[in-house]
Amino acid sequence: MRALVVAAALLTAIPAAQAETIRVGMSGGYFPFTFVQQDKLQGFEVDVMNAVGEVTGDDIEFVTMSFSGLVGALEAGRIDTIANQITITPEREAKFTFTQPYVYDGAQVVVKDGNQDEVTGVEALKGRSVAVNLGSNFEQLLRELPYADEINIKTYESNLAQETALGRVDAFVMDRVSAAQLIKETPLPLALAGEPFSEIRNALPFRSDKESKALAEKVDAAITTLKENGKLAEISQKWFEADITKK
């Protein structure tokens, strides 16, 4: 029994980056990238990570939690990476090692249908209330605008679309690809307002220790393979009827 306990202790001490299982954090609440339907976790990010595992030979373990808790879980070593439309930013690059981008997108203003003639894009957000997901990059994008102090930014864990459709906020901001799919699939009266106002490059972040960097390199090589063999584009076409994996 003592030998078994020691063996278990040694096993738990193995760095996550050397394990045969890659723990992938995601919210499970960002359609169509990661969402739960009929008790099944699915979406673009799920398919991409499963394809990565097929290339690397690793098992993929999905760990769902609130979006705002994902970065903390990565820093604490509870997960190995995040697949939830994580945008590359200078602040994040200073903390983490990123793979190459595998999604190219843009930040998009969304309003209640009928209001798009009044709220014509990001410049029309001055003097209005705007919802963003807590912990997302969209809050930072809004705060970097020269007129940010004129925008009432509100953060939510979810339900941005519902808050906007009910008139509790004037608009919300998310990526254009997800916004277009959401409008297509939801019964809520929503519409795109203007053009995207910032380019977004999504990639997988890893910690910057030696083991995690090695795992990042392995996953990055797998993404290259999936781009070259057409699998990444195939997954994109399945979920978006377009290839969002290249510029």
N, C-alpha and C positions, 0 to 999 in steps of 0.2 A: 504493500500500500504506500509506504514511504517513497519508493522508487517511482510510482505512478504520479504522486504529488509533485515530485521534483521534475519529472518529465513534462507535466502540465505547465509548471511554472516556466520552464525553459521555452516551451512552445509559445506561451503568451508574450515572452520577451522578444520574439523574432520581430524585427521591424516590419510594419505593414507593407512597405514597398517591396519586400522580398517574398511576400506571401503569394499563394496561387489564387487568391481571391482578391479582386479589386472592389473596395467598398465605395459605392457611388452615391453621393447625396443628391436628393432632389425633392421638390415640394410636393409633387403629385397634384398640383393645383394650377397649372399654367397651360391650358389647352392651346394648341394641340402638341406642345412640346413634351409635357409630362402631365398626365391626368389619370384619374381612376374612373373606370366605367365597369359596372357589374362586378365590382370588387377586384378588378384586374388593373394593375398599373400598366399604362401603355403610353404611346406617343413617339414623336420623332427622336427625342433624346434616349428613350428606352431602346429603340431599334438600333440607334447608332452605337450605344455602348455594348449591346449584345453582339453587334457586328465586330466591334473592336475585340471583344473577348474571343470570338471565333478566330481572329487573325493571330492574337497573342497566345492563345491556348489557355487563358485564365478564365476562372469563373467570375461572373459579375454579380455582386450582391447590392441590391438597391436599398437605400436607407432613406425613408421619407420623414420630413419634418417641416416646420414652418420655414419659409424662405429666409426670413430674417435670422434664423439660427444656423444656416448652412455654413457661412464663413467661420463662425466660432467653432463649429464642429470640425471643420477642416484644420483649423489652427491647433485644436486640442488633440488631433490624431484619431478622432472617432470615425472619420471617413478618410478616404484617400484622395478623392477629387469631387467636384461638383459638376453635374450635367443639368443645368437649369438656365440656359441662355445667359451665361456669365460673360459680361462684356469686359474686354481688355481695357483697362484704364491705367494711367501712370501710377496711381496710388496702389492698385492691385499688383502691378508688375514689380513694384518695390518690395512687396511681401511674398509673392508667389512665383513659381515657375509655370509658365503657360505652354500648352501645346500650340501648334499652328492654328489659325482660325478655321472653323469648319462651318460657320454660318456668317453671312454678310446681310445686314439688314439696316433699318433706320428707325429713329424715334418718331412716333406718330401721335398726333392729337386726335382724340375720338370724342364725339359729342352726341347728344340725343338727336335722333333723326329729325330734321326740320330746322335745327339750329346751325347747320353747317354754312348757311349763307351769312350768319351773324358772326360766328366764330370760324374764321376762314383759315386759321393756322396758328402757329406758335405765337406770332406777334399779337394776335387778338386775345391772348390769355391775360393781358394786362387788366387788372381790376377784377379778375374772376377767380373762382375757387377751382383748383385742379387736383385730382386724386392720382397718387402713384403708389405702387407696392412698397411697403416698408422694407428697407434694406436693398432696394433696387438701384440701379445706376441712373434711372430716370429722374429721381429727385435731384441728384447732383447736376445732371444736364440742365434742369430748370434753374437751379441756383446759380449756374454759371452765366445765365443770360444777363445782358446789361440792365434789364428792367425786372430782374428777379424779385426785388423788394415790392413790386406792384402786383405780384402773383400770390394768392393765398394757397400755398401748397399743403395738401392734407395726405397723410400716409395711412394706408390700410394693409392688413394682412391679405385681404381678398375682397371680392365683391365690388371692384371698381366699376364694372359695367352696370351693375344694379344701382349703385349710388348715382351714377350719371343718368341712367334711364328714368329714375325716380325724381330727378331734379335736385338732389341733395348737394351735388357739385355741378359745376358748369361743364366740366370735361375731365377726361383722364388721359394719361400718357402711357403708352406701352410700345412695343416694337410693331412695325407696320405689318409684318407677316402674320403675327398672332392676331392683330386687330382685324385684318381682313378675314381671317378664318373665323374669328369669333362672331363677326357681323353676319357671316354666311350661315353659321350654325345656330346662333341663338335667336329666340323669338323676341328678344328685347329690341326696342327701336333705337338703333345706333347708326352712326355714319362717320366716315373718315372726314377730318377737317384739314384741308390743305395737303401739302406735300411733306414727306419726312424732313426733319430739321437737323438731323445729326446721323452720320454713319456709325453703325454698330458692327463690331467684329466680335463674335462669340468664340470662346475657346475653353479648354479644360484647365483649371488651375490645380497645381500640386504644391505642397510645401517645398521649401528650398533646401532641405537637408540632403545629404548625399544619396540616401536610399530613395527618397521621393523624386529627386531629379532623374535617377535611373529609371524609375517607373514612368515618369513623364516622357522620357526619350522613347521608351518602348511603345507607349500609347501613341505618341506622335508619329512614329514609324508606321503604326497600324493605320492611322488616319491617312497617311500618304498612300498606303496600299489601297484603302477603300476609295480614295479619289481616283487613283489610276485604273482600278478595275471596274469603276462605274457604280459600285455598290452604294456609295454615299449619295450620288445623284439619284439613284433608284429609290432610296429611302425618302429623299426629299420629294420626289414626284408622288410617292404614295400619300404623303401627308399634306402637301401643298399644291400639287399639280404644277410645280415649278421647281427649278433648281436654285435653292437659296444657299448652296454650298460654295459658290464661286461668285466673284464680283460681276 
